[in-house]
Amino acid sequence: MGGGAGKNRKPGPARSWVQVSTEVKGVTPGRFLQAFGGQPRGFWSFGGNWLAHAGSLHEIEIRAGEEVRGGRFQEVRRRLAGLGPPGGPWRVFGGFAFGDQHEEGREWQGFPSARFVLPRVELEGRGEEGGVLTLRGEGAPGGDAAGVEEELRIRLEGLAATLEGGGGRPGGLSGGGGGGASVHRKGNRDLWLKAVARVLSRIEKGEVEKVVLARSLEVRLPEPVDPDRVALRLWEADPQSRVFLFEPVPGRSLVGAAPEVLAELRRGRLAVTAVAGSAGVGNSPQEREVLGRGLLASEKDLLEHRLCVQDIVTRLRPLARSVEAEAEPRVVAFSTIQHLETRVEGDLDAQRDLLSALETLHPTPAVCGFPRDGALAVLQEEETFPRGWYAGPVGWMDDQGNGVFVPALRSAVGGGREWTLFAGAGIVAGSSPEREWEETRLKFRPVLRALGVDGEGA
C-alpha cells in the first residue's frame, strides 16, 4: 500500500476521496508500524491516545528556493485546497523546518522546508487495546464511488485479519542500541559554554531578553534500530509527552517527545501550552516535589516562563476572540525533567485557521527567544549547525480544520545505526552556563535511552 501518487499535484477540480473503517482488536501501534516497514510511516501520541499511519496517497512538498506565494504556510494552505472540500475526507501528517531558508543537507534528506503526507492507511486507538483501522483511496472523477468503496472494504477486511492475526514483523521493543554505541558532541563543550556567556553578555546589554541556544549529538549504534521502536519507547517512558514519528522516506525519520503544544484546534477552539523554565526530577518522589517547589519560586525560571506566555497572548489576540491565559503556572513532570506550564486558549476568528496560528506563533520564545528577531539573529551567529526540522512545527490537520502541532523538541533525525540528537536551553538573565549545559543533558536522555544508549557517552 505504499507509493507516492499525487506528489505536489497542483490544485484543480475537487478531489474525490473514499475511505472505509473498521474496528480491530488487540492491534498495538507497534504491530501496525512493523507491518508497514519499508513504507512512509508515522506515529503521534499524547497520553493513551495515538494515531499511526502508513503509505502515501498524496504528498505536499516545498523545497528551498521554490517560489511560493505569501510564504510556505500559505503555500501549504493553497495546495491543501487541491485535496477537495470539507468532508473529503482527509487527514495529512507532516511539518515544517524551523526556518524559512532551510535546505536539505546530509542529516535532513527527506525533510524539505515543508512536507505533508496523506496516508493510505491509519490506525487510531487508545492504549494497546486496538482501535479504528481506516483505508483510503481516490475515486475517479465522475466515477463509481460505490465500486471504489466496495473494493476498499474487501482490502480492509484482509488487512484487519492480517493485523489481528499478528502479521508483519515480530513485535516487542528490544533491539538496537546497547553496549558499544559511540556518542559524539557536535561542537566543543567549552565553546558552547563560552557561547552561553556571550549570549548572557548581550542580554545584560539589553539586546535581547532570552535566547534558546541548542546543541547536538551524533550517535552511532552497534546495530540498527527501527524508528518505530524508538518512538514507542519514548511513549512508554513519557506518555504525558507529545511523542511523534515522521518517516516520509523509508529509512529517514524524525522522532521525539515534545513537552508542549504549539497549536491545537478543535471545532474552532485554539489551545496552546506555554512551557518554559526547567528543573530536574531528583531520585525520589520527595526530591521531585522539592525541586518542583523550587521551580515555582525561581525568579529566573519565572521570568523565562512569563516572556513565553506574554508573547503567545500578544500574538494570538489579532487571530482569536477572548484569549485567556491561566493566572499561574503549574509544574509538569516528565521522566528526566520538570517544567513550568501555562495553558492559553481562545476562539479562533472564522477567517483564520490552524495554519494561521502556526504562522503567527512559530517560533515561540520557548524554542527561539525574545524578542523574536533579535533572538534569531543571535542564533544565526552562535549556533554551529543547521537546525533543520528541530524545533519546527510537526503534527497533523484534517479536512474539518482540526489538528494539533508541537515543536519538534527532544528529537533525533536519522535511521538505522546513525542518529543526530538535538536539545536546547533557554538563556535569560540569571542563567548559569554550567546549569544550562546540564539542562541539555537531561533533555538528551529520553531519546538516548530510547536508542538503547545509557548517558550522553564519552
C-alpha positions in Angstrom: 0.0 0.0 0.0 2.9 2.3 -0.5 3.7 4.7 -3.3 3.8 8.4 -3.6 1.0 9.0 -6.2 -0.1 12.6 -6.4 3.0 14.3 -5.1 2.7 18.1 -5.2 -0.2 17.9 -7.6 -1.5 21.4 -8.3 -5.0 22.4 -7.1 -7.6 21.6 -9.8 -11.0 20.0 -9.7 -12.1 18.9 -6.3 -10.6 15.5 -5.4 -12.8 12.6 -4.6 -11.5 10.6 -1.6 -13.1 7.4 -0.5 -12.4 5.8 2.9 -13.7 2.8 4.8 -13.1 2.0 8.5 -13.5 -1.0 10.9 -12.7 -1.7 14.5 -9.8 -4.0 15.2 -9.0 -5.8 18.5 -5.6 -6.2 20.1 -3.6 -4.4 17.3 -1.0 -2.3 19.0 0.7 0.7 17.3 3.9 -1.3 17.3 2.3 -4.2 15.4 0.8 -1.8 12.9 4.0 0.2 12.3 6.1 -3.0 11.9 3.7 -4.4 9.4 4.3 -1.4 7.1 8.1 -1.3 7.4 9.7 0.0 4.1 6.9 2.5 3.5 6.3 6.0 4.7 5.1 5.8 8.3 4.2 8.0 11.3 3.1 7.9 14.9 1.6 10.6 17.1 0.5 10.3 20.7 -0.5 12.0 23.9 -1.3 10.1 27.0 -3.1 6.9 25.9 -4.4 8.4 22.7 -2.5 7.7 19.5 -2.5 7.8 15.7 -0.4 5.6 13.4 -0.3 5.8 9.6 1.4 4.3 6.7 1.7 4.6 2.9 1.4 7.7 0.8 -1.6 8.6 -1.3 -0.7 12.2 -1.9 2.2 14.4 -0.8 2.9 18.1 -0.5 6.5 19.3 -0.6 8.0 22.8 -0.5 11.7 23.0 -1.1 14.4 25.7 -0.6 14.4 28.2 -3.4 10.9 27.2 -4.6 8.8 30.2 -5.5 5.8 30.3 -3.2 3.1 33.0 -2.8 2.9 34.5 0.6 5.3 32.1 2.3 5.4 28.4 3.0 2.4 28.3 5.4 0.2 30.0 2.9 1.5 27.8 0.1 0.7 24.6 2.1 -2.9 26.0 2.6 -3.2 26.6 -1.2 -2.0 23.1 -2.0 -4.3 21.6 0.6 -7.2 23.2 -1.2 -6.5 20.8 -4.0 -7.4 17.9 -1.8 -11.1 18.8 -2.0 -13.8 20.4 0.1 -14.6 19.5 3.8 -15.9 16.0 4.0 -13.2 14.8 1.6 -12.3 13.0 3.9 -8.6 13.5 4.6 -6.1 14.0 7.3 -2.5 14.9 6.5 0.6 14.5 8.6 3.9 16.3 8.5 5.5 19.6 9.3 7.9 22.5 8.7 11.5 23.2 9.1 12.5 25.6 11.9 13.5 28.4 9.4 12.2 29.6 6.1 15.7 29.2 4.4 16.2 25.5 5.4 17.9 23.4 2.8 18.1 19.6 2.9 21.6 18.6 4.0 23.1 15.2 4.7 21.2 14.9 8.0 17.9 16.2 6.7 17.4 14.3 3.4 13.7 13.8 3.0 12.8 16.8 5.1 12.4 19.9 2.9 11.1 23.3 4.0 7.6 21.7 4.4 6.3 18.2 3.8 2.9 16.6 4.4 1.7 13.1 3.6 -1.9 11.9 3.1 -1.6 8.3 4.1 -3.3 5.3 2.6 -4.0 3.6 6.0 -4.4 4.8 9.5 -5.0 3.2 12.9 -6.4 5.4 15.7 -6.6 4.0 19.2 -6.1 4.3 22.9 -3.7 2.2 25.0 -2.9 -1.2 23.5 -6.4 -2.4 23.0 -6.7 -1.9 19.3 -8.7 0.9 17.6 -10.2 2.0 14.4 -8.5 1.0 11.2 -9.1 3.2 8.1 -8.2 2.6 4.5 -8.3 5.4 2.0 -8.4 5.6 -1.8 -9.1 8.1 -4.6 -12.2 7.9 -6.6 -12.1 8.6 -10.3 -13.8 12.0 -11.2 -17.3 11.2 -12.1 -16.6 7.5 -11.5 -18.4 4.8 -9.5 -17.7 5.8 -5.8 -19.7 2.8 -4.6 -17.4 0.4 -6.6 -14.3 2.0 -5.2 -15.7 1.8 -1.7 -16.5 -1.9 -2.1 -13.0 -2.7 -3.4 -11.5 -0.8 -0.4 -13.8 -2.7 2.0 -12.6 -6.1 0.7 -9.0 -5.0 1.1 -9.7 -3.6 4.6 -11.1 -6.9 5.8 -8.0 -8.7 4.6 -5.7 -6.1 6.3 -7.6 -6.2 9.5 -7.4 -10.0 9.6 -3.7 -9.9 9.0 -3.0 -7.4 11.7 -5.3 -9.1 14.3 -3.6 -12.4 13.5 -0.2 -10.9 14.3 1.0 -10.5 10.7 4.0 -8.4 10.0 7.4 -8.3 11.7 7.7 -9.6 15.2 6.6 -7.2 18.0 8.5 -6.1 21.1 10.7 -3.1 21.9 14.0 -4.8 22.0 16.8 -4.5 19.5 19.3 -1.7 18.6 21.5 0.4 20.8 23.1 -1.3 23.8 26.8 -1.5 24.6 29.3 -0.3 22.0 27.4 2.8 21.0 29.5 5.9 20.3 28.3 9.4 21.1 30.0 12.5 19.7 29.1 16.1 20.5 28.9 18.3 17.5 30.9 21.2 19.0 33.2 21.5 22.0 31.7 21.8 25.5 33.9 24.8 26.4 33.0 26.5 23.2 29.3 26.0 23.9 29.7 27.4 27.4 31.5 30.4 26.0 28.6 30.9 23.6 26.2 30.9 26.5 28.4 33.5 28.2 28.3 35.7 25.1 24.6 35.4 25.0 24.3 36.5 28.6 26.5 39.5 27.9 24.1 40.5 25.1 21.2 40.1 27.5 22.9 42.3 30.0 23.4 44.9 27.4 19.7 44.9 26.6 20.0 43.5 23.0 17.7 40.6 23.8 15.8 39.1 26.8 16.0 35.4 26.0 17.8 33.1 23.6 17.3 29.4 23.3 20.7 28.0 22.4 20.7 24.4 21.1 23.4 21.8 20.7 23.5 18.4 19.1 24.9 14.9 19.5 25.9 12.3 16.8 25.2 8.8 17.8 26.4 5.7 16.0 24.9 2.4 17.3 26.5 -1.1 17.0 23.2 -2.4 15.5 20.4 -0.7 13.6 17.3 0.4 15.5 13.9 0.8 13.9 12.4 4.3 14.3 9.1 2.9 15.3 10.7 1.2 18.3 12.4 4.5 19.3 9.0 6.3 19.2 7.3 3.5 21.2 10.0 3.6 23.9 9.5 7.3 24.2 5.8 6.8 24.5 6.3 4.1 27.1 8.7 6.2 29.2 6.9 9.5 28.9 3.2 9.1 27.9 2.5 12.7 29.0 4.8 14.0 26.3 3.6 14.6 22.7 5.5 11.8 21.0 6.0 12.0 17.3 7.5 9.9 14.5 7.5 11.1 10.9 9.2 8.8 8.4 8.3 10.3 5.0 11.1 8.4 3.3 11.8 4.8 4.4 15.0 4.9 6.5 14.9 8.6 7.2 13.0 9.6 10.3 12.3 12.4 12.7 11.3 11.2 16.2 10.9 12.9 19.5 8.8 13.8 22.6 7.7 17.4 22.9 6.6 18.7 26.3 4.3 21.4 24.8 1.6 22.1 22.2 2.3 24.8 19.7 -1.3 25.0 18.4 -4.3 22.6 18.8 -7.6 23.5 17.1 -10.8 21.6 17.9 -14.0 22.9 16.4 -12.7 26.5 16.3 -11.2 26.5 19.8 -7.5 27.1 19.9 -5.3 25.9 22.7 -1.5 26.5 23.2 0.7 25.5 26.1 3.5 27.8 27.1 6.3 25.6 28.6 9.5 27.3 29.8 11.5 27.1 33.0 13.2 23.8 34.0 14.4 21.7 36.9 15.5 18.1 37.4 13.3 15.4 38.9 15.8 14.0 41.5 16.0 10.4 42.6 12.7 10.1 44.5 9.2 11.5 44.6 10.2 13.6 47.6 13.1 15.1 45.7 10.9 15.7 42.7 8.4 17.6 44.8 11.1 19.7 46.4 12.7 20.6 43.0 9.2 21.4 41.7 8.5 23.8 44.5 11.9 25.4 43.9 11.0 25.9 40.2 7.8 27.7 41.2 9.8 30.0 43.4 12.7 30.6 40.9 12.9 34.2 39.8 15.0 33.3 36.8 12.6 30.5 35.6 9.5 32.6 36.2 11.0 35.3 34.1 11.7 32.9 31.3 8.2 31.5 31.5 6.5 34.9 31.7 8.2 36.0 28.5 6.8 33.0 26.7 3.2 33.4 28.0 3.1 37.1 27.2 4.4 36.6 23.7 1.8 33.9 22.9 -1.1 36.0 24.2 0.1 39.1 22.3 0.4 37.2 19.0 -2.9 35.4 19.4 -5.1 38.4 20.1 -5.3 39.5 16.4 -6.4 36.0 15.5 -8.8 34.9 18.2 -11.5 36.2 20.4 -11.3 36.3 24.2 -7.7 35.0 24.5 -7.2 33.7 28.1 -4.1 32.5 29.9 -4.2 30.7 33.2 -3.3 33.0 36.1 -0.5 31.0 37.5 1.9 28.3 36.0 1.8 24.7 37.1 4.7 22.2 37.3 4.6 19.3 34.8 7.0 16.5 35.4 8.5 14.2 32.8 10.8 11.3 33.1 14.0 13.3 33.4 12.9 17.0 33.8 10.2 19.3 35.1 8.8 22.4 33.5 6.5 25.3 34.2 3.4 25.2 32.1 0.6 27.7 31.4 -2.4 27.0 29.1 -3.6 29.7 26.7 -6.9 29.4 24.9 -9.2 31.4 22.6 -11.9 31.1 19.9 -10.2 31.5 16.5 -11.8 34.0 14.2 -13.8 32.4 11.4 -11.5 33.7 8.6 -8.4 32.1 10.4 -7.3 28.5 10.5 -4.7 26.3 12.1 -2.0 27.3 9.6 -2.7 31.0 10.5 -2.0 30.2 14.1 1.2 28.3 13.3 2.5 31.1 11.1 1.8 33.6 13.8 3.2 31.7 16.8 6.2 30.0 15.4 8.9 30.3 16.6 7.8 30.9 20.2 10.1 32.2 22.9 10.3 28.6 24.2 12.2 27.5 21.1 13.8 30.7 19.9 13.9 33.5 22.4 12.6 37.0 22.9 12.2 39.4 21.1 12.0 37.0 18.1 14.1 38.9 15.5 16.9 39.7 17.9 17.0 36.1 19.2 17.1 34.7 15.7 20.0 37.0 14.8 21.9 35.7 17.9 21.2 32.1 16.9 22.5 32.6 13.4 25.8 33.8 14.9 26.1 31.4 17.8 24.7 28.0 16.7 27.2 26.0 14.7 24.8 23.6 13.0 21.6 23.9 10.8 18.5 23.3 12.9 16.6 21.7 10.0 13.3 20.5 11.4 14.5 20.7 15.0 12.0 22.9 17.0 9.9 23.3 13.8 6.1 22.6 13.9 5.2 18.9 13.4 1.7 17.4 13.6 -1.5 16.7 11.6 -4.6 18.5 10.4 -7.8 17.3 8.7 -10.4 18.5 6.2 -12.6 19.9 9.1 -9.9 22.3 10.2 -9.0 20.3 13.3 -5.4 19.3 14.2 -2.5 19.6 16.5 1.1 20.7 16.1 4.0 20.6 18.5 7.6 21.9 18.2 10.0 19.1 17.3 11.8 19.1 20.6 13.8 16.3 22.5 14.2 15.0 19.0 16.5 12.9 16.7 16.8 12.6 13.0 18.4 9.7 11.1 17.8 5.9 10.8 19.5 2.6 11.2 22.7 3.0 13.1 23.3 6.7 12.7 21.3 9.4 14.5 21.7 13.1 15.3 20.0 14.4 18.5 19.1 18.0 19.4 18.4 19.8 22.7 18.3 23.5 23.7 18.3 25.6 26.8 16.6 29.0 27.4 19.2 31.6 28.4 17.9 34.6 30.4 19.3 37.0 32.9 20.5 34.9 35.9 21.2 31.8 33.8 24.4 29.8 34.6 26.3 28.3 31.6 27.1 25.1 33.6 23.4 24.7 34.6 22.2 25.2 31.0 24.7 22.5 29.9 23.2 20.1 32.5 19.7 21.0 31.3 20.5 19.9 27.8 22.0 16.7 29.2 18.6 16.0 30.8 16.8 16.7 27.6 19.0 14.4 25.6 18.5 11.5 28.0 15.0 10.3 26.9 16.0 9.8 23.2 19.3 8.3 24.2 17.5 5.8 26.3 15.0 5.1 23.5 18.0 4.4 21.2 19.4 2.0 23.9 22.3 4.3 25.0 22.9 5.0 28.6 24.0 8.5 29.4 25.5 11.1 27.0 28.5 8.9 26.4 32.2 9.7 26.4 
